[in-house]
Amino acid sequence: MQLEKPVSAVMSINFLWLPATATVEQAVQLFLQHKPSFLPVLSEDKKRVLGVVEPLDLLSAKDSKASITSCMQASFPKVYSDDNLVAVLRAFRQHKKLYAVVLDKYTEIPVGVVTVVDVLASLPELAEYFLPFVDLSRKFRVEENGEVP
């Protein structure tokens, strides 16, 4: 199996994120427009990940003008770009999430994101078991009305 390949081979380097100064309202708009499963919240200089926000986290916000930091998750899966896919799967399991933020090993600057779909799509040995159930080419999302397309 190709579980020894580095996460940098399967991660997305072009990813959406929120600045720590963003409001809940801005996050809602980004989720509705692009439908990501989560958004990293970055420091002003974009060199640190302060947390992550999932769509359901926004429900805890009392005010749409509140800072996104008021409802973000400070604990989230992190992996390094040279970690192998086994380490990524361990991070998913440890945090009970299907994604992780990928950091540079030396600077800890965010360099990408990886999801379980990215990992499964890169493992042809496993793909045949999931293909009847999952379309690995599409991103999972929930529509505004709560339905899964």
C-alpha positions in Angstrom: 0.0 0.0 0.0 1.0 3.6 -0.5 0.5 4.6 3.1 4.1 5.7 3.4 3.7 8.5 0.9 3.9 12.0 2.4 0.8 14.0 3.0 2.3 16.7 0.8 1.6 14.4 -2.2 -2.2 14.4 -1.6 -3.0 17.6 0.3 -4.7 20.7 -1.2 -2.4 23.7 -1.2 -5.2 26.1 -2.4 -7.5 26.2 0.5 -10.0 28.7 1.9 -9.4 30.2 5.3 -10.6 32.9 7.6 -8.7 35.7 9.2 -9.0 36.0 13.0 -10.7 39.3 12.4 -13.6 37.8 10.4 -17.1 37.9 11.8 -19.5 35.0 12.1 -21.5 36.6 9.3 -18.5 36.6 6.9 -17.9 32.9 7.8 -21.5 32.0 7.0 -21.2 33.7 3.6 -18.0 31.8 2.8 -19.6 28.5 3.8 -22.7 29.2 1.7 -20.7 30.3 -1.3 -18.0 27.6 -1.4 -19.4 24.8 0.8 -16.2 23.7 2.5 -16.4 21.2 5.3 -14.3 23.4 7.5 -12.3 26.6 7.5 -8.9 27.2 9.2 -8.7 30.5 11.2 -5.4 32.1 10.6 -3.5 34.8 12.5 -3.1 38.3 10.9 0.3 37.4 9.5 -1.1 34.1 8.1 1.7 32.2 9.9 -0.3 30.5 12.6 -3.5 28.5 12.7 -5.5 29.7 15.6 -8.3 27.2 15.2 -10.9 25.8 12.8 -14.6 26.5 12.2 -17.1 23.9 10.9 -20.6 25.0 9.8 -22.3 23.7 13.0 -19.9 25.8 15.1 -21.6 28.9 13.8 -24.8 27.9 15.5 -23.3 28.7 18.9 -22.7 32.3 18.0 -25.0 34.7 19.7 -24.4 37.6 17.3 -23.6 37.5 13.5 -21.2 40.4 14.1 -19.2 38.5 16.7 -15.6 37.5 16.0 -15.2 34.1 14.4 -12.7 33.3 17.3 -15.7 33.2 19.6 -17.0 30.0 18.1 -13.9 28.3 16.5 -12.4 25.1 17.7 -9.0 25.6 19.2 -8.2 21.9 19.2 -8.0 20.3 15.7 -5.9 17.8 13.8 -2.5 19.0 12.7 0.0 17.1 10.6 3.3 18.0 9.1 3.9 18.1 5.3 6.4 15.3 5.5 4.2 13.0 7.7 3.0 9.9 5.9 -0.6 8.9 5.4 -0.5 6.6 8.4 0.2 9.7 10.6 -2.7 11.5 8.9 -5.1 8.7 9.5 -4.0 8.6 13.2 -4.7 12.3 13.5 -8.1 11.9 12.0 -8.9 9.1 14.5 -7.4 10.9 17.5 -9.5 14.1 16.9 -12.5 12.3 15.5 -12.4 14.5 12.4 -12.2 13.8 8.7 -9.7 16.5 7.9 -6.4 18.0 9.1 -4.4 21.2 8.7 -1.0 20.6 7.2 1.9 22.6 8.6 5.5 23.1 7.6 7.7 21.0 9.8 10.2 23.7 10.7 8.1 26.9 10.7 4.6 25.5 11.6 3.2 27.8 8.9 0.0 26.3 7.4 0.8 25.0 3.9 -2.4 23.0 3.1 -5.3 20.9 4.2 -6.1 17.2 3.8 -9.3 15.3 4.0 -10.2 11.7 4.3 -11.4 11.9 0.6 -7.9 13.1 -0.4 -6.4 10.1 1.4 -8.8 7.5 0.1 -8.5 8.8 -3.5 -4.8 8.4 -3.3 -5.0 4.7 -2.3 -6.1 2.6 -5.3 -5.9 -0.5 -3.1 -8.7 0.8 -0.9 -10.6 2.8 -3.5 -12.3 -0.3 -5.0 -13.9 -1.0 -1.6 -15.3 2.5 -1.3 -16.2 3.3 -4.9 -19.6 1.5 -4.8 -20.5 3.7 -1.8 -18.6 7.0 -2.2 -17.9 9.2 -5.2 -14.4 10.2 -4.3 -14.3 12.9 -7.0 -16.8 15.2 -5.2 -16.5 17.1 -2.0 -19.1 16.4 0.7 -21.3 19.2 1.7 -24.7 20.0 3.2 -27.1 22.2 1.3 -28.8 25.2 2.9 -31.9 23.2 3.4 -30.0 20.5 5.3 -30.0 17.9 2.5 -26.8 16.1 1.4 -26.5 16.3 -2.4 
